[in-house]
């Protein structure tokens, strides 16, 4: 994931987080630090999962390219 995409997602998450806190407080719901940490943890884990999926796709693609190269090289040797 690119740096700009990560920044945009974090900005969106921060905006959503602030809106959620305001809505919770408007309804008289306590926004204790533990609840806030759970929300932040969920958002960060979601970002990490996206990053891991992207990296896995790149690794898979590199594996396919390497496999194709080996097949091509083996064919040329014959």
Contact map, one row per residue, 1 for C-alpha under 8 A:
111011000000000000000000000000000000000000000000011001000000000000000000000000
111111000000000000000000000000000000000000000000000000000000000000000000000000
111111100000000000000000000000000000000000000000000000000000000000000000000000
011111110000000000000000000000000000000000000000000000000000000000000000000000
111111111000000000000000000000000000000000000000000000000000000000000000000000
111111111100000000000000000000000000000000000010000000000000000000000000000000
001111111110000000000000000000000000000000000000000000000000000000000000000000
000111111111000000000000000000000000000000000000000000000000000000000000000000
000011111111100000000000000000000000000000000000000000000000000000000000000000
000001111111110000000000000000000000000000000000000000000000000000000000000000
000000111111111000000000000000000000000000000000000000000000000000000000000000
000000011111111100000000000000000000000000000000000000000000000000000000000000
000000001111111110000000000000000000000000100000000000000000000000000000000000
000000000111111111000000000000000000000000000000000000000000000000000000000000
000000000011111111100000000000000000000000000000000000000000000000000000000000
000000000001111111110000000000000000000000000000000000000000000000000000000000
000000000000111111111000000000000000001000000000000000000000000000000000000000
000000000000011111111100000000000000000000000000000000000000000000000000000000
000000000000001111111110000000000000000000000000000000000000000000000000000000
000000000000000111111111000000000000000000000000000000000000000000000000000000
000000000000000011111111100000100000000000000000000000000000000000000000000000
000000000000000001111111110000000000000000000000000000000000000000000000000000
000000000000000000111111111000000000000000000000000000000000000000000000000000
000000000000000000011111111111100000000000000000000000000000000000000000000000
000000000000000000001111111111100000000000000000000000000000000000000000000000
000000000000000000000111111110000000000000000000000000000000000000000000000000
000000000000000000000011111110000000000000000000000000000000000000000000000000
000000000000000000000001111111000000000000000000000000000000000000000000000000
000000000000000000000001111111100000000000000000000000000000000000000000000000
000000000000000000000001100111110000000000000000000000000000000000000000000000
000000000000000000001001100011111011000000000000000000000000000000000000000000
000000000000000000000000000001111111000000000000000000000000000000000000000000
000000000000000000000000000000111111100000000000000000000000000000000000000000
000000000000000000000000000000011111110000000000000000000000000000000000000000
000000000000000000000000000000111111111000000000000000000000000000000000000000
000000000000000000000000000000111111111100000000000000000000000000000000000000
000000000000000000000000000000001111111110000000000000000000000000000000000000
000000000000000000000000000000000111111111000000000000000000000000000000000000
000000000000000010000000000000000011111111100000000000000000000000000000000000
000000000000000000000000000000000001111111110000000000000000000000000000000000
000000000000000000000000000000000000111111111000000000000000000000000000000000
000000000000000000000000000000000000011111111100000000000000000000000000000000
000000000000100000000000000000000000001111111110000000000000000000000000000000
000000000000000000000000000000000000000111111111000000000000000000000000000000
000000000000000000000000000000000000000011111111100000000000000000000000000000
000000000000000000000000000000000000000001111111110000000000000000000000000000
000001000000000000000000000000000000000000111111111000000000000000000000000000
000000000000000000000000000000000000000000011111111100000000000000000000000000
000000000000000000000000000000000000000000001111111110000000000000000000000000
100000000000000000000000000000000000000000000111111111000000000000000000000000
100000000000000000000000000000000000000000000011111111100000000000000000000000
000000000000000000000000000000000000000000000001111111110000000000000000000000
000000000000000000000000000000000000000000000000111111111000000000000000000000
100000000000000000000000000000000000000000000000011111111100000000000000000000
000000000000000000000000000000000000000000000000001111111110000000000000000000
000000000000000000000000000000000000000000000000000111111111000000000000000000
000000000000000000000000000000000000000000000000000011111111100000000000000000
000000000000000000000000000000000000000000000000000001111111110000000000000000
000000000000000000000000000000000000000000000000000000111111111000000000000000
000000000000000000000000000000000000000000000000000000011111111100000000000000
000000000000000000000000000000000000000000000000000000001111111110000000000000
000000000000000000000000000000000000000000000000000000000111111111000000000000
000000000000000000000000000000000000000000000000000000000011111111100000000000
000000000000000000000000000000000000000000000000000000000001111111110000000000
000000000000000000000000000000000000000000000000000000000000111111111000000000
000000000000000000000000000000000000000000000000000000000000011111111100000000
000000000000000000000000000000000000000000000000000000000000001111111110000000
000000000000000000000000000000000000000000000000000000000000000111111111000000
000000000000000000000000000000000000000000000000000000000000000011111111100000
000000000000000000000000000000000000000000000000000000000000000001111111110000
000000000000000000000000000000000000000000000000000000000000000000111111111000
000000000000000000000000000000000000000000000000000000000000000000011111111100
000000000000000000000000000000000000000000000000000000000000000000001111111110
000000000000000000000000000000000000000000000000000000000000000000000111111111
000000000000000000000000000000000000000000000000000000000000000000000011111111
000000000000000000000000000000000000000000000000000000000000000000000001111111
000000000000000000000000000000000000000000000000000000000000000000000000111111
000000000000000000000000000000000000000000000000000000000000000000000000011111
